[in-house]
Amino acid sequence: MRSSAAILTLALASTAGCDRTPEAKPDVTVLAPSPRPAVSNAEVAPSPAASPSAPPTTTSYRLPAAARVVAIGDLHGDLDALRATLRLGGAIDSDDRWIGKDLTVVQTGDQVDRGDRDREVLDVIEKLEADAHAAGGAFYVLIGNHELMNASFDFRYVSRKSFGGFADLSRQAAGAVERLPEEQRGRGAAFAPGGSYARKLAKHQTVALVGDSLFAHGGVLPVHVDYGLDRINREASDFLNGKLHALPPALSAEDSPVWTRFYGGELADEGCQVLKRVLDQVGAKRLVVGHTVQQAGINGACQDRVFRIDVGLSAYYGEHPAQVLEITSQGARVLKAGTATDSSARSPKKSQPASPALH
């Protein structure tokens, strides 16, 4: 059996060649990187009291089990994709009302950037989180790399229209936010640590275990379990709330839970052994990740012990039918365009190759 050090070395080596910079989309102007000035606690407004109808906030990665779980991948500012996936999973009706009484939905991060309606996506999610809780269900939303990028003033992947969607908040600009270009100040005020939308994001987990399924945007490696998954959740929340002045390496490094692409591509036997160690450590049956677009659709690897569910739902990537992963006591299956397919029917003998377009 390999030592812990050997397994960790393998995991890090597999991510070393990953580049955070996405492949440029043809005929789309990519905005220049924004500055990342530090934002002090004195420069942001205090957090308001939580709404009585809102679900309880916790940084614990262990969440209640559910008879039925529906997992949704990256949304990237596409409100239509959010609605389509929630309806496909039986969470909302045609009037956007929550109908999943005993349903738990998990969205694996990257609600923002690329698309034009990311403020609307965040607002609808916030409402549905409360509606799900009130109806006896749950809607868990994870933090992805793009949420943390916005809180760090990295606005490279924000569309011009999406900047305009936050323009009304520019009057809240103070301190470091005032040093941003004028058209970015509204978004800066919203996402600066301690800002109104950053505080909303701070209520979300980075890693979550729901029943026997472990969820993260990029993935969970042995080093993350050793570091502490609750600690990772707490530090992400503290950063977004303005209690930390910078992201710790556990959240900003290439192999962090929001950045790693270890599980996004081909996984050899040794990679599956890394996964097995993680699942054994936390007592999970499977890992579900987003972050790396799967051209062949949602698919499983390592005998369905990991599912990759980022299928490029956003219109930014073109027209793709909505897909979600459904998990019950009977196992996991893919729901797509009104049909259900057993996971085993979609899983190739070898891992599906990931899209070369990183995001």
Secondary structure, DSSP 8 states (H G I E B T S, - for coil): ---HHHHHHHHHHHHTT--SS----TT-------------GGGS-------TTS------SEE---SEEEEE---TT-HHHHHHHHHHTTSB-TTS-B--TTEEEEE-S--SSSSS-HHHHHHHHHHHHHHHHHTT-EEEEB--HHHHHHHTT--TT--HHHHHTTGGGGGG--GGGGGS-GGGHHHHHHHSTTSHHHHHHTTSBSEEEETTEEEESS---HHHHHH-HHHHHHHHHHHHTTSSSS--HHHHSTTSTTT--TTTS---HHHHHHHHHHHHHHT-SEEEE-SS--TT-SEEETTTTEEE-----SGGG-----EEEEEETTEEEEEETTEEEEHHHH--SS-----S---
